[in-house]
Amino acid sequence: MADRSELHPSTRAAQALGRVDPETRAITPPIHPSSTFERAPDGSYPGGRTYTRDHNPNYDQPEALLASLEGGQAALLFSSGMAAATTVFETLAVGDHVIAPEQRYWSIRRWLQNLAGRGRIELDLVPNGDLTALERALRPGHTQIVWVETPANPTCAITDIAATARAAHAAGARVVADSTLSTPVLCRPIEHGADLVMHSATKQLTGHAAVLAGALVTARQDEHWARIAQDRGSRGAVLGPFEAWLLLRGMRTLFLRVPRSAASAQRIAERLASNPGVVEVFYPGLPSHPDHAVAARQMSGGYGMLVSFRVSGGAAQARDVASRLRLFRNATSLGGVESLVEHRAPVEGPGTPVPDDLLRLSIGIESVDDLLADLDQALRAVPAQGAR
């Protein structure tokens, strides 16, 4: 693929870096389902590939595109977002110290706590974006990973990536940023000092709720990155060729879908903030959000497609609102073209820090006026905050 770094990211995405199949001149890439590749008589691999667990041709294009969009040196695809995240920690030595935010995707938080409980790592959880707490938790020479999730799922808490990176790097630690809710359309964490960027590619990167996938992007192809790549192949945490092909197809419309969802989410958050049946709205695009200034500084083009809000009347009322919605599908996940709602606390279960009256919305690409009307009718029966 020719170097197209001078082109706008939306052009690079739409043309998938301009690659054309060298044999057929096909614009749409072929799918290579082969699990193995032929050796030459001397035992070498003239095609440069040995086994699909290490490198399938269908990985090349989406990995190169994602690295280009994030401003990184390389990218790797994984079988899921969890596979990508856990691989980062599996490369650490026993007893290495990790710092992670209190508010984050629940499955990763729970997995890290289990890992720490088994003595595999040492773990400190700190409030999102609290630099003082982060600096107190850092152990120079011992802390290996500072994990950042911004915006955080589901409360949309924002972390200052640049300030976090300065503190972490001074202590000899790497910063890994989960940028699933931003995508490279809205934020490029490597530009702010992150060493690795993680995506649950199942979400907006694919955009159609039809692929389970994850990805890591590195700022540098160093020894740590080499261990991650080796671990991916050794554990078989790889994406199938067809799924990689679907991911690439989804990424080509990224710069159409993400801004539209973000613009709709902004309007929805503003409408919810004025609804008397809503206790609190979590969306970094609102000036009332405590992290709005940081979000405005490190994000551009919008604040993401996730909006969460608390319903007056408690958990039972929140559940009823979700059931009255007609266009929002009541389902787990986010980032697809269709809008979803989820009563989040029961999904996460005991020990979740999420309020039991919180509903999480994933905003798709439908008409925002239709979505607003749906929310209005579902909230109409909710008593105003403080009413009896």
N, C-alpha and C positions, 0 to 999 in steps of 0.2 A: 504494500500500500504506500502510495506517495505521501510525503509529508504535507499535511494540510493544516498545520498549526496556525497559519495566518488567517484561516477562514473563521467566520463566526461559529460558535459552538452549535447553533441550530442547523447550520449548513452541514457541519461535520456529522451531526446526528442523523439528519434526514438522508444523507447520502452514505451513511455508515462508513465514513472515511473514503468513499469513492471506489471501494474495491470492486473489481470485475473478475469473474472466474477466468483464470488464464487459459483454460482448455476450451470452454464453450462460449466465452464472452457473455455469460449470463449476468444480468444485473442483480437478480435475486440469487443469493448463494445456494449451492447444493447442500444436501444433508449427507453426512458421512457416518453411517451407522456402524462401520467396521470396528470391532474391538481390538484388532491386531493388524500389524503392517509387515510387509514382506522384507526379509533381509536380502542383501546381495550375496553372491557366492562367497565373498570374503568375510561374511558375517556383519558387514556394516549395514546401516539403514540409509539408503540414498534418499528416501523421502523425509528423513529427519525425525521419524516417529517410530516408537516401538510398541506402545500399548496405550489404549485410549484412557486408561486410568491416570496416565501422566500427561498426555497431550493429544487431544482430538482436534482435527482441523476446524471443527465448529466452535471451538473455544477462542480461536485466534482473533476473529473479527470483533466479537463483543468485548473481549478483554482489551483489545487495542483501543476501541472506541471509548470505553469507560475510563481508561487511563488518560486518554486525550481530554475528555470532558472534565475530569477532576484535576488535571494538571499534574498527574503523577507519572512515575517512570514505568510502572507496570501494574497489571491487575490480574487477579485470579478469580475464576468462577467456582462456586461451591454448590452442593446439593440443596442447601437451604441457608437462610440467614443465620440460624443457630449453628450450623456447621461452620460457617465463616467465623462467627464470634468465638466459638469454643476452640477452634484451631489456634487462634492467637494465644490463648491461655495454655493450651496443651504443649506449646513450645517452651514454656517457662520451666525453670528448675524447681524441684521440690522446695517449698518454703519461701519462694519469691513473694514479694509484697506487691499487692494490687490495690489501687484506690478506684472506687466506682461511685457513681451518684446514687443517692437514695431513691430518687424518682427516675425510673427507667423502665424499659420493656421488661415485664414481669418474669418471663421465662429465663432471660439472661441473669437477672438478679437472683432468682431462686437457684439456678445452676451454680453461680459463683458462691452462694452461701453453702450449698452442699459440698462444693469443692473445698472450701475453707474448713468445713466441718470434718472432712476426712483428713485434714492435715496436708493437703496437696499444695495449697497456697495460704498466705496470710492476707487477710482482706479488711479494708476499712471502707465503710460507706459514709459519704459526706453529703451535706445538703447541696443540691444543684447550684452551681455558680457561686458558691461561698468560697472565695479565694483564701480567706483567713483560715477556714476549716481545712482547706486543701493543704495550705502551707504547714499547718500543725501536724497533719497526717503524713506528710512526705518524710521518708527516711532515706537521706542521701546515700547512694551506693547500694541500697537494698530494695527500694521501690523500683519496679521494672515497668509497670503499666499504669498509666492514669487513663481511665476510660471516661469518655464524654458522650452524652447523648443529648443532642440539641437540634430542634426542639425535642423535649422528652415526651414519651408516650405513657399515660394519656393526658398529663397535665400541662403540656406545652411549656414547661420550664426551660429557660434559655441559659446556656453557659457561654461565657466569654472564652472562645477558643484560644485567641492570641495570648491573653493573660494567663490562662491555664498552661499553655505551652511554655511560656517563659519560666514559670515556677517549676514545672515538671522537668524541663531540660536542665535547669540549674542544679537539680538533684540527681541528674543522670537517668531520668525515666523517659519512656516513650509515651506519646499521646495517641490514643486511638479514638477516633470520632465516629460514632454511629450517626450517619447523616441520612438515614432512611426517610425521615419526614421532610427533608429539604430537597434531596437529589442535587446533582451539580447545576441544575437550573437556578436554584435559589441560593445555594451556598457551596463554596469549595473550600473545605476545611484545611487542605494542604497549604493554600495561600495564607492561612492564618496561623500556620505553624504545626499543624497535626502531622504525625509521622505515618499513620495509617488511617484510611477511611473505610468504614464497613457499611454495607448496604444489605438489608433484606430485600433482594431484588424481586421477590414475590410481589412487592407492593408497586410503587409508581414506576419503577424502571421497566417492568413488563406491562403494567397498566391494565391488564385484562382479566385478572384473577384466574389465570389458567396455567400458571407455571410456579412451581416451588423452586426457589433459587436464592443464592446469596453471592456476595462478592466482597473482595478486599482490594484496595488500591494502596500502593506504597509510594511515598515521596522519594525513597531511595531503594535501589536494589542492593541491599547490604546482606550481611550474614544472617540477620534475623529473618529477612524476607526469604532467603534460601531455605531456612528451616521450615518456614510456613509452607513453601511450595513442596518440599519433600514430605512434610506431614500430610498434606492434602492427598498426594498420591499413595502414600503408605496406608492411610486409613480408608482410602476409597471414597472420600467425601466430595465426589465430583458430580457434575451435572451431565445428564444424558445429552447426546448430540441433538435430538429433536428439541429438547427443552432449551438448549443453548441457542438454537435457531429461532425459537419463538421469542426468547429474550431479546435477541438482536432486532427482530421485527418490531417488538414493542418499543424499544429505545429510539427507534427512528421517528416516532411521533411525540417524544418526550417534551419537546419545546412547544407543542400545541396543547397537550393535556395538562401539564403542571401549572402554567400561568392561568388557564381557565379555571381549574379547580381552586387555586389560591384566591383568585378574584371573587369567586362565588363564596368561598369560606369567609372572606373578609366581610361581605355583605351579611351573611348569615350570623356571624359573630356580633356584628353591630345590631342586628334585629333582636337577637336573643338578649343582649345587654339591656335593652329597653323593655323587655317583657316582664311584667310584674310577677309572673309565676316562676321566674328564674332567679335563683339565689346568687349564682356566680358563674361567670364565663371565663374559660381558659383559652386564650388565643393571643399570641404575641403581637398580632397586628393592631390590637386595641391599645390606645394610649394609656388606658388604665392598667394594663398588664404590668406587673412590677419589673419585668425584664424587657420592656418594649424598646428602650434606648439601645440596649446591647443588640437586640434582634435587628433593629434598623441599621446598625453599624455593620453587622457581618452578614446580613441577608440582603438580597436584591431581587426585585421583581415579584415580591409577595412573601407571605409568611406561612405557606403550606396549606394542605388540604384537611388537616385535622382540627376539629373544634370540639371541645368538651364543655359541658355545663352541668350545674347542679340544679335539681328541680325542687321547688318548694313543696313541702309535704313529705319528704323523706323517700326511703327506698321503694315503698309500695307505689307512691305516686310516680316515681321515675319509671318503674316497670310498666305502669299503665300508659304513660306517655309513649314509651317505645312501642307498645302494642297498638296504639291508635294511629301511628304513622302509616301512611299508605304507600308513599314512594320510597322512603328509606327502608331497605331490607334489614331485618334484624339478624345480623350475622357477624361473626368474627372476621378480622382482617381489615385492611384499609388500602387505599391507593388505586382502586379499580375505577373504571369509567362509570360504574353505578354507585350511588350513595348508600351508605350503610349506617346503622345505628346499633349500639351495643350498651347494655347495662353492665358496666365493666367489672365492678367489685365482685359479684357472684361468680364471674368467669375466673378471676384470679384466685378466689377462695380465701380461707382463713390466713390472716397475717398480711393481707394486702394493705398498703397505705392509701389506697384510692377510696374516697368518700363513697358511702353506700348509696347516695342519691345522685351519683354522677352518670351521665350518659355521654358516650363518645360517638361523635359523628365523623365519618369519612366522607368528604364531599367529592362527588364525581363530576361529570361534565354535562349533566342535564341542564335544562333551563333553570336558572337560579330563582326565577319568579315562581315556578312550580314548586321548588323545594321550600321556599319561604312560606307559600300558602299551606303546604303540608305541615310544616312546623307550627304555624299559627293555629290551625284547626286542632292539632294534637295537644297544644298547650292551653286551649281555650277553657277547659274545665279545671285547670289547676288554680287553686286559690292563691291570691297574692301573698307574697312573702310577709309573714307576721299576722296574716288574717286568721280568724278563728271561725 
